[in-house]
């Protein structure tokens, strides 16, 4: 699968970033999707992260249009496509790679303003999640101000689908068992995470 440039960085810190995106690119990013940001022009070092929010702001014209009667489809499409409707995508960093080595650690430095962000190919996604032993889960679990359960469920669903296509259909069960281990002392969060995972895999408990 060819990777797609989603947008460019507006701001970043060591644990995450916000990317500006055109509405016409909104078919590429998805909640829970794994993305990558090259830190150098040769792409030897890349930061990986999960999309945890897609925020669409309004502006003066949008406020006028939503209160108008009988807005035509042409006007709506013109506002979405031809004008720069502000779209912000928030990303939680979950690791980085240097050459062929993947680390589930925070990156050595944040990306810079206007750096490009790309979707991950199936190969990129499988290589990242297969590195180590689900170490990147801890970055999600400590982000208490995020919708942790839904974010994990969305990611596990997407990664599990790609892993199954790559010949590893047991990946979702392995990821779920690791989350149970990590959350064994946090029962409320564990139940919330398992409830979200059960929504994407109804036979979850039988597969464990």
N, C-alpha and C positions, 0 to 999 in steps of 0.2 A: 504494500500500500504506500503510495507516495505521500510524503509529509506535506502539510499545507501551512503557509505562514498565516497565523491568525491575526497578529497585530504587533504593536511595539510598546515598549515599557513606558509607563508614565512615572512610576516611582517604585522603589524597591528597598527592602531591608535584608538582613541576613536570613530571615525565616520565611519571607514571602514577597510578593510583588503584585502590582496592579498594572494591567495591560489595556491600552486603548485599542478598540476594534471597531470596524465599520459594520453596520447592520448586514451588509451583503456577505460578510464572513461568518455570520452566526450559525450557518449550517455545519461548520467545522468543529467548534468547541462544544463540549457537553459537560454538565455537572459530573464531577468525579473522574473526568478524563485526565490521563497523564500527558503532560506537555514537556517540552524541552526548550532551553534557552542557551545557545552557544555563548561561551565567555570569550572566545577568541575567533578570529576570522577563519582559522583552519579547522575549527570545531573539535580540537583535541580535548577541550574541557567543556562540559555541558552541565547545566543545572536542570534537575528534573523536579516537577511539582504536580500537584493535583488541583484542578479547578474546583473551588468551593463556593464561588458566587459569580453570577452574571448580572450586572446592574445596568439598567437602561434609564438614563435621566430624561427629564423633560426639558423643554425650553419654551420661550414665549409663543412661538407659532403653534407648537403642540397643544399648549393650554387653550389657545383660541380654537383650534380645530376640534378638540374633544367636546366643546360646548356648542359647536355649530350644528345646524340641521342638514341632513342629506349631503354629507361629505362624500364626494365621488371616489371611486377606487383609484382613478388616475392621480388624484391629489394625494391620497394616502401613499401610493407607491412612489410618487415624486418626493414626498417628504422622507420616506424611508431610504430610498436608493440614491437620489441625487444630492440631498442635503447631508451634512455630516452630523447625523444623529449620534449623540454621545453614548457609547457603550463601554463599560468598564468590566473587565474580567479579573477576578481576584484569584491568586494562586498561592497555595501553601507549599513551600519547598520540602521535598522528601528525600533528596539525595543529589549526587552528582557523579559524573564519570570523568576520568582522565585516561585518554586512550581507550584501552579495552577493559580497564578496571572500573567497577561500579562500587560506589560507597553509599550506604544508607545513612549519611551524615549531612549536616548542614554544609553548604558550599563554602569554599575558602574566602570568597567575597561575593557580594551581590552583583547581579548584572547592572549595566549602566542604562541610563535614560536613552530611549529610542532603540535599544537592542531588540531584535526580532524574536518572537516566540512562535514555535511550531508545534503542530500535532505530532504525536509519536506514532511511528509505524508499528505494525504487529510485532516485528522483530525487536524493535526498541523496547516495547512494553514488556515482552516476555523476558528479555535480557535483564531489564531492571528488576522486575519482581522476583526473578530466579536468583538474583545475587544475594548471598547471605541467607538469613533466616527471618524474613519479614521484619527486618530491623526498622524499616520506614514506617511501620504502624505506630511506633511511639510518637512520631511527629504529629500524627493525626490525633492520637488519644490525649495528648497534653494540650491540644488546642480547644479548651473548654468553651470558648466563645463561638465556636463553629457548630453547625449541625452534624456532629460527629457520626451518629448512627447512620443517617442518610448518606453522608459522604462515603463512609466505608462500604455501605451496601452498593452504592452506585459504582464505586471503583471495583469491588469484588465481582460484581456482575459483568462489567466490561472486561476486566482482566481474565476472569474465568472463561468467558467466551473465546478469547484469543488463545488461552492455554489449551482449551479443549481442541481447537482447530490445529494447534501445534502438537497434539498427541498426549496432552496431560490433563485428562478429564477429572482427575482427583484434586486439582489445585484448590477449588473452592472449599472442599472439606479440610484440606491442610491449612488454608488460611483461617478458617473458622476455628479450628482447634487451637491455633496460635493465639487468636483473639481471646478465647476462653481462658487460656493460660495467663495472658497479660492482664486480664480483668478479673482474675479470681478473687481479688480483695476489694473489688468495686462492684457489688451486686447490682445496684440500680443501673449503672452504665452497661454492664454485661447484658442485662435483660433487654435494655433498649436496643443494643447492637444486634443481639440475636433475633429480636422481633423484626428489625429492619431486614436482616439477612433472610429470615423465613419468608418475607414478602417476595423476594426475588427467587427463592428456591423452596417451594412448599415442602419438599421431602428432605429438608435440611437435616433434621434430627435423625432421620433414618440413615443418612449418608455419613454421619459422624462415627 
